[in-house]
Amino acid sequence: MSSLDAVSRSNIPTLSPGQAVITGVSFAQPVIVQIDKLDEKQQPDSSNSNLIEIWHFRE
């Protein structure tokens, strides 16, 4: 991301679960936010997704 400064970029490895860096033309500077975890009923059921198959490159 071209709008992410070096200080914010260096904070990425230290983000806690649920934290994200928001940046872009709508923000004067990058902002770190905390995203609340969804209730169990609202969480997507992706425990059985075969990511290798989904991401497999097909010609």
C-alpha distance matrix in Angstrom:
0.0 3.7 5.5 5.6 8.9 10.7 13.1 11.0 9.3 13.0 14.1 12.5 15.5 17.9 17.0 20.2 20.8 19.7 17.1 13.5 10.8 10.4 8.1 8.3 11.1 13.7 13.1 14.4 12.6 10.7 13.5 14.7 17.0 19.7 20.4 24.1 25.5 27.3 31.1 32.4 33.8 30.4 28.4 27.8 30.1 28.0 30.0 31.7 28.8 29.0 25.4 26.5 28.4 25.7 23.1 25.7 25.1 28.0 29.3
3.7 0.0 3.8 5.6 7.9 10.2 13.1 11.7 10.5 14.1 15.7 14.8 18.0 20.1 19.5 22.9 23.9 22.8 19.9 16.4 13.2 12.3 9.3 8.5 10.3 13.5 12.9 13.3 11.9 11.1 14.6 16.5 19.1 22.2 23.2 27.0 28.6 30.5 34.3 35.8 37.1 33.7 31.9 31.4 33.7 31.7 33.8 35.4 32.5 32.7 29.0 30.0 31.8 29.2 26.4 28.8 27.9 30.7 31.6
5.5 3.8 0.0 3.8 6.3 9.7 11.7 10.0 10.1 13.7 14.6 14.3 17.8 19.3 18.4 21.6 22.8 21.4 18.2 14.8 11.2 9.9 6.4 5.8 7.7 10.5 9.3 9.5 8.2 7.8 11.4 13.8 16.5 19.9 21.2 25.0 27.1 29.0 32.8 34.7 36.0 32.6 31.0 30.9 33.6 31.9 34.1 36.0 33.3 33.9 30.3 31.7 33.6 30.7 28.3 31.0 30.4 33.2 34.4
5.6 5.6 3.8 0.0 3.8 6.7 8.3 6.4 6.3 9.9 10.8 10.6 14.1 15.6 14.9 18.4 19.9 18.9 15.6 12.4 8.8 8.8 6.4 7.9 10.6 12.6 10.5 10.7 8.0 6.4 9.8 11.4 14.5 17.7 19.4 23.2 25.1 27.5 31.2 32.9 34.6 31.4 29.6 29.7 32.2 30.4 32.3 34.4 32.0 32.5 29.0 30.4 32.6 30.0 27.5 30.3 30.1 33.1 34.6
8.9 7.9 6.3 3.8 0.0 3.8 5.6 5.5 6.1 8.7 10.2 11.3 14.4 15.5 15.6 19.3 21.4 20.8 17.3 14.5 11.0 11.6 9.4 11.0 13.0 14.9 12.3 11.3 8.2 7.6 10.9 12.5 16.1 19.3 21.5 25.2 27.3 29.9 33.6 35.4 37.3 34.3 32.4 32.7 35.2 33.4 35.0 37.3 35.0 35.5 31.9 33.2 35.6 33.2 30.6 33.3 33.1 36.2 37.7
10.7 10.2 9.7 6.7 3.8 0.0 3.8 5.5 5.0 6.1 8.7 10.3 12.7 13.9 14.9 18.7 21.1 21.3 17.8 15.6 12.5 14.1 12.6 14.5 16.7 18.6 15.9 14.8 11.6 10.5 13.2 13.9 17.6 20.4 22.8 26.3 28.1 31.0 34.6 36.1 38.4 35.5 33.4 33.7 35.8 33.8 35.1 37.3 35.2 35.4 31.9 32.9 35.7 33.5 30.8 33.3 33.2 36.6 38.1
13.1 13.1 11.7 8.3 5.6 3.8 0.0 3.8 5.4 5.2 6.6 9.3 11.6 11.8 12.9 16.5 19.4 19.6 16.0 14.3 11.6 13.6 12.8 15.4 17.7 18.8 15.6 14.5 10.9 9.6 11.5 11.8 15.6 18.2 21.0 24.4 26.4 29.5 32.9 34.7 37.1 34.4 32.4 33.1 35.3 33.6 34.7 37.3 35.5 36.0 32.6 34.0 36.8 34.7 32.2 34.9 35.2 38.6 40.4
11.0 11.7 10.0 6.4 5.5 5.5 3.8 0.0 3.8 5.4 5.1 6.9 10.1 10.4 10.4 14.0 16.5 16.3 12.6 10.7 7.8 9.9 9.6 12.7 15.5 16.3 13.2 13.0 9.2 6.8 8.4 8.5 12.2 14.9 17.5 21.0 23.0 26.0 29.5 31.3 33.6 30.7 28.8 29.5 31.9 30.3 31.5 34.2 32.3 33.1 29.7 31.4 34.0 31.7 29.4 32.4 32.8 36.1 38.1
9.3 10.5 10.1 6.3 6.1 5.0 5.4 3.8 0.0 3.8 5.4 5.6 8.4 10.1 10.6 14.4 16.5 16.7 13.5 11.3 8.8 11.2 10.8 13.5 16.6 18.0 15.4 15.5 12.0 9.4 11.3 10.9 14.3 16.6 18.7 22.1 23.6 26.5 30.0 31.4 33.7 30.9 28.6 28.9 31.0 29.0 30.1 32.5 30.4 30.8 27.4 28.7 31.4 29.3 26.7 29.5 29.8 33.2 35.1
13.0 14.1 13.7 9.9 8.7 6.1 5.2 5.4 3.8 0.0 3.8 5.6 6.9 8.1 10.0 13.7 16.4 17.3 14.2 12.9 11.2 14.1 14.2 17.1 20.1 21.3 18.5 18.2 14.5 12.1 13.3 12.3 15.6 17.5 19.9 23.0 24.4 27.6 30.9 32.2 34.8 32.3 29.9 30.4 32.2 30.2 30.9 33.4 31.6 32.0 28.6 29.8 32.9 31.1 28.5 31.2 31.7 35.3 37.3
14.1 15.7 14.6 10.8 10.2 8.7 6.6 5.1 5.4 3.8 0.0 3.8 5.7 5.4 6.6 10.2 13.2 14.0 10.8 10.2 9.0 12.4 13.4 16.8 20.0 20.4 17.5 17.6 13.8 11.0 11.1 9.3 12.4 13.9 16.6 19.6 21.0 24.4 27.6 29.1 31.8 29.4 27.1 28.0 29.9 28.2 28.9 31.7 30.3 31.0 27.9 29.5 32.5 30.5 28.4 31.3 32.2 35.8 38.0
12.5 14.8 14.3 10.6 11.3 10.3 9.3 6.9 5.6 5.6 3.8 0.0 3.8 5.4 5.4 9.1 11.2 12.0 9.2 8.1 7.6 11.2 12.6 15.9 19.5 20.0 17.6 18.5 14.9 11.5 11.6 9.5 11.9 13.1 15.0 18.0 19.1 22.2 25.5 26.7 29.3 26.8 24.3 24.8 26.6 24.8 25.6 28.2 26.6 27.3 24.1 25.8 28.7 26.7 24.6 27.6 28.6 32.1 34.4
15.5 18.0 17.8 14.1 14.4 12.7 11.6 10.1 8.4 6.9 5.7 3.8 0.0 3.8 5.7 8.7 10.8 12.8 10.8 10.8 11.2 14.8 16.4 19.7 23.3 23.8 21.4 22.2 18.6 15.2 15.1 12.5 14.5 14.9 16.7 19.2 19.7 22.9 26.0 26.7 29.6 27.5 24.7 25.2 26.6 24.5 24.8 27.4 26.1 26.5 23.6 25.0 28.2 26.7 24.6 27.3 28.6 32.3 34.8
17.9 20.1 19.3 15.6 15.5 13.9 11.8 10.4 10.1 8.1 5.4 5.4 3.8 0.0 3.8 6.4 9.6 11.7 9.6 10.6 11.4 15.1 17.1 20.7 24.1 24.2 21.5 22.1 18.4 15.2 14.3 11.3 13.1 13.1 15.4 17.7 18.5 22.0 24.9 25.9 29.0 27.1 24.6 25.7 27.1 25.5 25.7 28.7 27.7 28.6 25.9 27.6 30.8 29.2 27.4 30.4 31.8 35.4 38.1
17.0 19.5 18.4 14.9 15.6 14.9 12.9 10.4 10.6 10.0 6.6 5.4 5.7 3.8 0.0 3.8 6.7 8.1 5.8 7.2 8.8 12.5 15.0 18.7 22.2 21.8 19.3 20.5 17.1 13.6 12.1 8.7 9.7 9.5 11.7 14.1 15.0 18.5 21.5 22.8 25.7 23.7 21.3 22.5 24.3 23.0 23.5 26.6 25.7 26.9 24.3 26.5 29.3 27.4 26.0 29.2 30.8 34.2 36.9
20.2 22.9 21.6 18.4 19.3 18.7 16.5 14.0 14.4 13.7 10.2 9.1 8.7 6.4 3.8 0.0 3.8 6.2 5.5 8.6 11.2 14.6 17.6 21.3 24.7 24.0 21.6 23.1 19.9 16.4 14.2 10.5 10.3 8.5 10.3 11.8 12.3 16.0 18.6 19.8 23.0 21.3 19.0 20.6 22.3 21.4 21.6 24.9 24.5 26.1 23.9 26.4 29.2 27.4 26.4 29.7 31.6 35.0 38.0
20.8 23.9 22.8 19.9 21.4 21.1 19.4 16.5 16.5 16.4 13.2 11.2 10.8 9.6 6.7 3.8 0.0 3.8 5.6 8.6 12.1 15.0 18.3 21.8 25.3 24.4 22.5 24.5 21.6 18.0 15.7 12.1 10.9 8.4 8.7 9.7 9.3 12.8 15.4 16.4 19.5 17.8 15.3 16.9 18.5 17.7 17.9 21.4 21.1 23.0 21.0 23.7 26.3 24.5 23.9 27.3 29.5 32.7 35.8
19.7 22.8 21.4 18.9 20.8 21.3 19.6 16.3 16.7 17.3 14.0 12.0 12.8 11.7 8.1 6.2 3.8 0.0 3.8 6.7 10.4 12.6 16.2 19.5 22.8 21.6 20.0 22.4 19.9 16.3 13.7 10.4 8.3 5.6 5.0 6.6 7.1 10.4 13.6 15.2 17.8 15.6 13.6 15.4 17.7 17.3 18.3 21.7 21.1 23.3 21.3 24.4 26.5 24.3 23.8 27.5 29.5 32.5 35.6
17.1 19.9 18.2 15.6 17.3 17.8 16.0 12.6 13.5 14.2 10.8 9.2 10.8 9.6 5.8 5.5 5.6 3.8 0.0 3.8 7.1 9.8 13.2 16.8 20.1 19.0 17.0 19.0 16.3 12.8 10.3 6.7 5.5 4.4 6.0 8.9 10.4 13.7 17.0 18.8 21.3 18.9 17.0 18.6 21.0 20.3 21.5 24.8 23.8 25.7 23.3 26.1 28.4 26.0 25.1 28.6 30.3 33.4 36.3
13.5 16.4 14.8 12.4 14.5 15.6 14.3 10.7 11.3 12.9 10.2 8.1 10.8 10.6 7.2 8.6 8.6 6.7 3.8 0.0 3.8 6.4 9.7 13.2 16.6 15.9 14.1 16.4 13.7 10.0 8.2 5.6 5.5 6.6 7.6 11.2 12.8 15.5 19.1 20.9 22.9 20.1 18.2 19.2 21.8 20.8 22.4 25.4 23.8 25.5 22.7 25.3 27.5 24.8 23.6 27.2 28.4 31.5 34.1
10.8 13.2 11.2 8.8 11.0 12.5 11.6 7.8 8.8 11.2 9.0 7.6 11.2 11.4 8.8 11.2 12.1 10.4 7.1 3.8 0.0 3.8 6.4 10.1 13.6 13.2 11.1 13.0 10.2 6.4 5.6 4.5 6.4 9.1 10.6 14.4 16.4 18.9 22.6 24.5 26.4 23.4 21.7 22.4 25.1 24.0 25.7 28.5 26.6 28.0 25.0 27.3 29.4 26.7 25.1 28.5 29.3 32.3 34.7
10.4 12.3 9.9 8.8 11.6 14.1 13.6 9.9 11.2 14.1 12.4 11.2 14.8 15.1 12.5 14.6 15.0 12.6 9.8 6.4 3.8 0.0 3.8 7.1 10.3 9.6 8.1 10.7 8.8 5.7 5.2 6.3 7.4 10.5 11.5 15.2 17.5 19.5 23.2 25.4 26.8 23.5 22.2 22.9 25.9 24.9 27.1 29.7 27.6 29.1 26.1 28.5 30.3 27.2 25.7 29.2 29.7 32.5 34.6
8.1 9.3 6.4 6.4 9.4 12.6 12.8 9.6 10.8 14.2 13.4 12.6 16.4 17.1 15.0 17.6 18.3 16.2 13.2 9.7 6.4 3.8 0.0 3.8 7.2 7.6 6.0 8.4 6.8 4.6 6.5 8.9 10.8 14.2 15.2 19.0 21.3 23.1 26.9 29.0 30.3 26.8 25.6 25.9 28.9 27.7 30.0 32.4 30.0 31.2 28.0 30.1 31.8 28.7 26.8 30.1 30.1 32.9 34.6
8.3 8.5 5.8 7.9 11.0 14.5 15.4 12.7 13.5 17.1 16.8 15.9 19.7 20.7 18.7 21.3 21.8 19.5 16.8 13.2 10.1 7.1 3.8 0.0 3.8 5.5 5.7 8.1 8.1 7.5 9.8 12.6 14.1 17.5 18.1 21.8 24.0 25.5 29.2 31.3 32.3 28.7 27.6 27.7 30.7 29.5 32.1 34.1 31.5 32.6 29.3 31.2 32.6 29.4 27.5 30.6 30.2 32.7 34.1
11.1 10.3 7.7 10.6 13.0 16.7 17.7 15.5 16.6 20.1 20.0 19.5 23.3 24.1 22.2 24.7 25.3 22.8 20.1 16.6 13.6 10.3 7.2 3.8 0.0 3.8 5.5 7.4 9.0 9.9 12.1 15.4 16.8 20.3 21.0 24.5 26.9 28.2 31.9 34.2 34.8 31.1 30.4 30.5 33.7 32.6 35.4 37.3 34.7 35.8 32.5 34.4 35.6 32.3 30.5 33.5 32.8 35.1 36.3
13.7 13.5 10.5 12.6 14.9 18.6 18.8 16.3 18.0 21.3 20.4 20.0 23.8 24.2 21.8 24.0 24.4 21.6 19.0 15.9 13.2 9.6 7.6 5.5 3.8 0.0 3.8 6.8 8.9 9.8 10.9 14.2 15.0 18.4 19.0 22.3 25.0 26.2 29.7 32.2 32.8 29.2 28.8 29.2 32.6 32.0 34.8 37.0 34.6 36.0 33.0 35.3 36.4 33.0 31.5 34.7 34.4 36.6 38.1
13.1 12.9 9.3 10.5 12.3 15.9 15.6 13.2 15.4 18.5 17.5 17.6 21.4 21.5 19.3 21.6 22.5 20.0 17.0 14.1 11.1 8.1 6.0 5.7 5.5 3.8 0.0 3.8 5.3 6.6 7.8 11.4 12.8 16.5 17.8 21.2 24.1 25.8 29.3 32.0 32.9 29.4 28.9 29.6 32.9 32.2 34.8 37.2 35.0 36.4 33.4 35.6 37.1 33.8 32.2 35.5 35.4 37.9 39.5
14.4 13.3 9.5 10.7 11.3 14.8 14.5 13.0 15.5 18.2 17.6 18.5 22.2 22.1 20.5 23.1 24.5 22.4 19.0 16.4 13.0 10.7 8.4 8.1 7.4 6.8 3.8 0.0 3.8 7.1 9.0 12.8 14.8 18.6 20.4 23.8 26.9 28.8 32.3 35.0 36.2 32.8 32.2 33.0 36.3 35.5 37.8 40.3 38.1 39.5 36.3 38.4 40.1 36.9 35.1 38.3 38.1 40.7 42.2
12.6 11.9 8.2 8.0 8.2 11.6 10.9 9.2 12.0 14.5 13.8 14.9 18.6 18.4 17.1 19.9 21.6 19.9 16.3 13.7 10.2 8.8 6.8 8.1 9.0 8.9 5.3 3.8 0.0 3.8 6.4 9.9 12.7 16.4 18.6 22.2 25.1 27.4 30.9 33.4 34.9 31.7 30.7 31.6 34.6 33.7 35.7 38.3 36.2 37.5 34.2 36.3 38.2 35.3 33.3 36.5 36.5 39.3 41.0
10.7 11.1 7.8 6.4 7.6 10.5 9.6 6.8 9.4 12.1 11.0 11.5 15.2 15.2 13.6 16.4 18.0 16.3 12.8 10.0 6.4 5.7 4.6 7.5 9.9 9.8 6.6 7.1 3.8 0.0 3.8 6.8 9.8 13.5 15.6 19.2 21.9 24.3 27.9 30.2 31.9 28.7 27.4 28.3 31.2 30.1 32.1 34.7 32.7 33.9 30.7 32.8 34.8 32.0 30.1 33.3 33.6 36.5 38.4
13.5 14.6 11.4 9.8 10.9 13.2 11.5 8.4 11.3 13.3 11.1 11.6 15.1 14.3 12.1 14.2 15.7 13.7 10.3 8.2 5.6 5.2 6.5 9.8 12.1 10.9 7.8 9.0 6.4 3.8 0.0 3.8 6.3 10.1 12.5 15.9 18.9 21.4 24.8 27.4 29.1 26.0 25.0 26.3 29.3 28.6 30.5 33.3 31.7 33.3 30.3 32.8 34.8 31.9 30.4 33.8 34.4 37.4 39.5
14.7 16.5 13.8 11.4 12.5 13.9 11.8 8.5 10.9 12.3 9.3 9.5 12.5 11.3 8.7 10.5 12.1 10.4 6.7 5.6 4.5 6.3 8.9 12.6 15.4 14.2 11.4 12.8 9.9 6.8 3.8 0.0 3.8 7.0 9.9 13.3 16.0 18.9 22.2 24.6 26.7 23.9 22.6 24.1 26.9 26.2 27.8 30.8 29.4 31.1 28.3 30.9 33.1 30.4 29.0 32.5 33.5 36.6 39.0
17.0 19.1 16.5 14.5 16.1 17.6 15.6 12.2 14.3 15.6 12.4 11.9 14.5 13.1 9.7 10.3 10.9 8.3 5.5 5.5 6.4 7.4 10.8 14.1 16.8 15.0 12.8 14.8 12.7 9.8 6.3 3.8 0.0 3.8 6.4 9.7 12.7 15.4 18.8 21.4 23.3 20.5 19.6 21.4 24.4 24.1 25.8 29.0 27.8 29.9 27.4 30.3 32.3 29.5 28.6 32.2 33.5 36.4 39.0
19.7 22.2 19.9 17.7 19.3 20.4 18.2 14.9 16.6 17.5 13.9 13.1 14.9 13.1 9.5 8.5 8.4 5.6 4.4 6.6 9.1 10.5 14.2 17.5 20.3 18.4 16.5 18.6 16.4 13.5 10.1 7.0 3.8 0.0 3.8 6.4 9.4 12.4 15.5 18.1 20.3 17.9 16.9 19.1 21.9 22.0 23.4 26.8 26.0 28.4 26.3 29.3 31.3 28.7 28.2 31.9 33.5 36.4 39.3
20.4 23.2 21.2 19.4 21.5 22.8 21.0 17.5 18.7 19.9 16.6 15.0 16.7 15.4 11.7 10.3 8.7 5.0 6.0 7.6 10.6 11.5 15.2 18.1 21.0 19.0 17.8 20.4 18.6 15.6 12.5 9.9 6.4 3.8 0.0 3.8 6.5 9.0 12.4 15.0 16.9 14.2 13.4 15.5 18.6 18.9 20.6 23.9 23.2 25.8 23.9 27.2 28.9 26.2 26.0 29.8 31.6 34.3 37.3
24.1 27.0 25.0 23.2 25.2 26.3 24.4 21.0 22.1 23.0 19.6 18.0 19.2 17.7 14.1 11.8 9.7 6.6 8.9 11.2 14.4 15.2 19.0 21.8 24.5 22.3 21.2 23.8 22.2 19.2 15.9 13.3 9.7 6.4 3.8 0.0 3.8 6.4 9.2 12.1 14.2 12.0 11.6 14.5 17.4 18.4 19.8 23.3 23.1 26.1 24.7 28.2 29.7 27.2 27.5 31.2 33.3 35.9 39.1
25.5 28.6 27.1 25.1 27.3 28.1 26.4 23.0 23.6 24.4 21.0 19.1 19.7 18.5 15.0 12.3 9.3 7.1 10.4 12.8 16.4 17.5 21.3 24.0 26.9 25.0 24.1 26.9 25.1 21.9 18.9 16.0 12.7 9.4 6.5 3.8 0.0 3.8 6.6 8.8 11.3 9.6 8.5 11.6 14.1 15.2 16.3 19.9 20.1 23.2 22.2 25.7 27.2 24.9 25.5 29.2 31.6 34.1 37.4
27.3 30.5 29.0 27.5 29.9 31.0 29.5 26.0 26.5 27.6 24.4 22.2 22.9 22.0 18.5 16.0 12.8 10.4 13.7 15.5 18.9 19.5 23.1 25.5 28.2 26.2 25.8 28.8 27.4 24.3 21.4 18.9 15.4 12.4 9.0 6.4 3.8 0.0 3.8 6.3 7.9 5.9 5.7 9.2 12.0 13.9 15.4 18.7 19.1 22.5 21.9 25.6 26.6 24.2 25.3 28.9 31.4 33.5 36.9
31.1 34.3 32.8 31.2 33.6 34.6 32.9 29.5 30.0 30.9 27.6 25.5 26.0 24.9 21.5 18.6 15.4 13.6 17.0 19.1 22.6 23.2 26.9 29.2 31.9 29.7 29.3 32.3 30.9 27.9 24.8 22.2 18.8 15.5 12.4 9.2 6.6 3.8 0.0 3.8 5.4 5.4 6.4 10.1 12.2 14.8 15.8 19.1 20.1 23.7 23.7 27.4 28.2 26.0 27.6 31.1 33.8 35.7 39.2
32.4 35.8 34.7 32.9 35.4 36.1 34.7 31.3 31.4 32.2 29.1 26.7 26.7 25.9 22.8 19.8 16.4 15.2 18.8 20.9 24.5 25.4 29.0 31.3 34.2 32.2 32.0 35.0 33.4 30.2 27.4 24.6 21.4 18.1 15.0 12.1 8.8 6.3 3.8 0.0 3.8 5.4 5.2 8.5 9.5 12.4 12.9 16.0 17.6 21.2 21.7 25.3 26.0 24.2 26.1 29.3 32.3 34.2 37.8
33.8 37.1 36.0 34.6 37.3 38.4 37.1 33.6 33.7 34.8 31.8 29.3 29.6 29.0 25.7 23.0 19.5 17.8 21.3 22.9 26.4 26.8 30.3 32.3 34.8 32.8 32.9 36.2 34.9 31.9 29.1 26.7 23.3 20.3 16.9 14.2 11.3 7.9 5.4 3.8 0.0 3.8 5.8 8.3 9.5 13.0 14.1 16.7 18.0 21.8 22.6 26.3 26.4 24.4 26.7 29.8 32.7 34.2 37.7
30.4 33.7 32.6 31.4 34.3 35.5 34.4 30.7 30.9 32.3 29.4 26.8 27.5 27.1 23.7 21.3 17.8 15.6 18.9 20.1 23.4 23.5 26.8 28.7 31.1 29.2 29.4 32.8 31.7 28.7 26.0 23.9 20.5 17.9 14.2 12.0 9.6 5.9 5.4 5.4 3.8 0.0 3.8 6.5 9.1 12.1 14.1 16.7 17.2 20.9 21.1 24.9 25.1 22.7 24.6 28.0 30.6 32.1 35.6
28.4 31.9 31.0 29.6 32.4 33.4 32.4 28.8 28.6 29.9 27.1 24.3 24.7 24.6 21.3 19.0 15.3 13.6 17.0 18.2 21.7 22.2 25.6 27.6 30.4 28.8 28.9 32.2 30.7 27.4 25.0 22.6 19.6 16.9 13.4 11.6 8.5 5.7 6.4 5.2 5.8 3.8 0.0 3.8 6.4 8.9 10.7 13.6 14.1 17.7 17.8 21.6 22.1 19.8 21.6 25.0 27.7 29.5 33.0
27.8 31.4 30.9 29.7 32.7 33.7 33.1 29.5 28.9 30.4 28.0 24.8 25.2 25.7 22.5 20.6 16.9 15.4 18.6 19.2 22.4 22.9 25.9 27.7 30.5 29.2 29.6 33.0 31.6 28.3 26.3 24.1 21.4 19.1 15.5 14.5 11.6 9.2 10.1 8.5 8.3 6.5 3.8 0.0 3.8 5.9 8.7 10.9 10.9 14.5 14.7 18.5 18.6 16.3 18.4 21.7 24.4 26.0 29.5
30.1 33.7 33.6 32.2 35.2 35.8 35.3 31.9 31.0 32.2 29.9 26.6 26.6 27.1 24.3 22.3 18.5 17.7 21.0 21.8 25.1 25.9 28.9 30.7 33.7 32.6 32.9 36.3 34.6 31.2 29.3 26.9 24.4 21.9 18.6 17.4 14.1 12.0 12.2 9.5 9.5 9.1 6.4 3.8 0.0 3.8 5.7 7.6 8.5 12.3 13.3 16.9 16.9 15.3 17.8 20.7 23.8 25.3 28.9
28.0 31.7 31.9 30.4 33.4 33.8 33.6 30.3 29.0 30.2 28.2 24.8 24.5 25.5 23.0 21.4 17.7 17.3 20.3 20.8 24.0 24.9 27.7 29.5 32.6 32.0 32.2 35.5 33.7 30.1 28.6 26.2 24.1 22.0 18.9 18.4 15.2 13.9 14.8 12.4 13.0 12.1 8.9 5.9 3.8 0.0 3.8 5.5 5.3 8.9 9.6 13.3 13.6 12.1 14.3 17.2 20.4 22.1 25.8
30.0 33.8 34.1 32.3 35.0 35.1 34.7 31.5 30.1 30.9 28.9 25.6 24.8 25.7 23.5 21.6 17.9 18.3 21.5 22.4 25.7 27.1 30.0 32.1 35.4 34.8 34.8 37.8 35.7 32.1 30.5 27.8 25.8 23.4 20.6 19.8 16.3 15.4 15.8 12.9 14.1 14.1 10.7 8.7 5.7 3.8 0.0 3.8 5.8 8.8 10.2 13.4 14.2 13.6 15.7 18.2 21.7 23.6 27.3
31.7 35.4 36.0 34.4 37.3 37.3 37.3 34.2 32.5 33.4 31.7 28.2 27.4 28.7 26.6 24.9 21.4 21.7 24.8 25.4 28.5 29.7 32.4 34.1 37.3 37.0 37.2 40.3 38.3 34.7 33.3 30.8 29.0 26.8 23.9 23.3 19.9 18.7 19.1 16.0 16.7 16.7 13.6 10.9 7.6 5.5 3.8 0.0 3.8 6.4 9.0 11.7 11.7 11.8 14.5 16.4 20.0 21.4 25.2
28.8 32.5 33.3 32.0 35.0 35.2 35.5 32.3 30.4 31.6 30.3 26.6 26.1 27.7 25.7 24.5 21.1 21.1 23.8 23.8 26.6 27.6 30.0 31.5 34.7 34.6 35.0 38.1 36.2 32.7 31.7 29.4 27.8 26.0 23.2 23.1 20.1 19.1 20.1 17.6 18.0 17.2 14.1 10.9 8.5 5.3 5.8 3.8 0.0 3.8 5.7 8.8 8.7 8.1 10.8 13.0 16.5 18.0 21.7
29.0 32.7 33.9 32.5 35.5 35.4 36.0 33.1 30.8 32.0 31.0 27.3 26.5 28.6 26.9 26.1 23.0 23.3 25.7 25.5 28.0 29.1 31.2 32.6 35.8 36.0 36.4 39.5 37.5 33.9 33.3 31.1 29.9 28.4 25.8 26.1 23.2 22.5 23.7 21.2 21.8 20.9 17.7 14.5 12.3 8.9 8.8 6.4 3.8 0.0 3.8 5.5 5.5 6.3 8.7 10.1 13.8 15.3 19.1
25.4 29.0 30.3 29.0 31.9 31.9 32.6 29.7 27.4 28.6 27.9 24.1 23.6 25.9 24.3 23.9 21.0 21.3 23.3 22.7 25.0 26.1 28.0 29.3 32.5 33.0 33.4 36.3 34.2 30.7 30.3 28.3 27.4 26.3 23.9 24.7 22.2 21.9 23.7 21.7 22.6 21.1 17.8 14.7 13.3 9.6 10.2 9.0 5.7 3.8 0.0 3.8 5.4 4.9 5.9 8.1 11.6 13.9 17.7
26.5 30.0 31.7 30.4 33.2 32.9 34.0 31.4 28.7 29.8 29.5 25.8 25.0 27.6 26.5 26.4 23.7 24.4 26.1 25.3 27.3 28.5 30.1 31.2 34.4 35.3 35.6 38.4 36.3 32.8 32.8 30.9 30.3 29.3 27.2 28.2 25.7 25.6 27.4 25.3 26.3 24.9 21.6 18.5 16.9 13.3 13.4 11.7 8.8 5.5 3.8 0.0 3.8 5.5 5.3 5.8 9.5 11.9 15.5
28.4 31.8 33.6 32.6 35.6 35.7 36.8 34.0 31.4 32.9 32.5 28.7 28.2 30.8 29.3 29.2 26.3 26.5 28.4 27.5 29.4 30.3 31.8 32.6 35.6 36.4 37.1 40.1 38.2 34.8 34.8 33.1 32.3 31.3 28.9 29.7 27.2 26.6 28.2 26.0 26.4 25.1 22.1 18.6 16.9 13.6 14.2 11.7 8.7 5.5 5.4 3.8 0.0 3.8 5.6 5.2 8.8 10.0 13.7
25.7 29.2 30.7 30.0 33.2 33.5 34.7 31.7 29.3 31.1 30.5 26.7 26.7 29.2 27.4 27.4 24.5 24.3 26.0 24.8 26.7 27.2 28.7 29.4 32.3 33.0 33.8 36.9 35.3 32.0 31.9 30.4 29.5 28.7 26.2 27.2 24.9 24.2 26.0 24.2 24.4 22.7 19.8 16.3 15.3 12.1 13.6 11.8 8.1 6.3 4.9 5.5 3.8 0.0 3.8 5.7 8.6 10.1 13.8
23.1 26.4 28.3 27.5 30.6 30.8 32.2 29.4 26.7 28.5 28.4 24.6 24.6 27.4 26.0 26.4 23.9 23.8 25.1 23.6 25.1 25.7 26.8 27.5 30.5 31.5 32.2 35.1 33.3 30.1 30.4 29.0 28.6 28.2 26.0 27.5 25.5 25.3 27.6 26.1 26.7 24.6 21.6 18.4 17.8 14.3 15.7 14.5 10.8 8.7 5.9 5.3 5.6 3.8 0.0 3.8 6.3 9.0 12.5
25.7 28.8 31.0 30.3 33.3 33.3 34.9 32.4 29.5 31.2 31.3 27.6 27.3 30.4 29.2 29.7 27.3 27.5 28.6 27.2 28.5 29.2 30.1 30.6 33.5 34.7 35.5 38.3 36.5 33.3 33.8 32.5 32.2 31.9 29.8 31.2 29.2 28.9 31.1 29.3 29.8 28.0 25.0 21.7 20.7 17.2 18.2 16.4 13.0 10.1 8.1 5.8 5.2 5.7 3.8 0.0 3.8 6.2 9.8
25.1 27.9 30.4 30.1 33.1 33.2 35.2 32.8 29.8 31.7 32.2 28.6 28.6 31.8 30.8 31.6 29.5 29.5 30.3 28.4 29.3 29.7 30.1 30.2 32.8 34.4 35.4 38.1 36.5 33.6 34.4 33.5 33.5 33.5 31.6 33.3 31.6 31.4 33.8 32.3 32.7 30.6 27.7 24.4 23.8 20.4 21.7 20.0 16.5 13.8 11.6 9.5 8.8 8.6 6.3 3.8 0.0 3.8 6.6
28.0 30.7 33.2 33.1 36.2 36.6 38.6 36.1 33.2 35.3 35.8 32.1 32.3 35.4 34.2 35.0 32.7 32.5 33.4 31.5 32.3 32.5 32.9 32.7 35.1 36.6 37.9 40.7 39.3 36.5 37.4 36.6 36.4 36.4 34.3 35.9 34.1 33.5 35.7 34.2 34.2 32.1 29.5 26.0 25.3 22.1 23.6 21.4 18.0 15.3 13.9 11.9 10.0 10.1 9.0 6.2 3.8 0.0 3.8
29.3 31.6 34.4 34.6 37.7 38.1 40.4 38.1 35.1 37.3 38.0 34.4 34.8 38.1 36.9 38.0 35.8 35.6 36.3 34.1 34.7 34.6 34.6 34.1 36.3 38.1 39.5 42.2 41.0 38.4 39.5 39.0 39.0 39.3 37.3 39.1 37.4 36.9 39.2 37.8 37.7 35.6 33.0 29.5 28.9 25.8 27.3 25.2 21.7 19.1 17.7 15.5 13.7 13.8 12.5 9.8 6.6 3.8 0.0
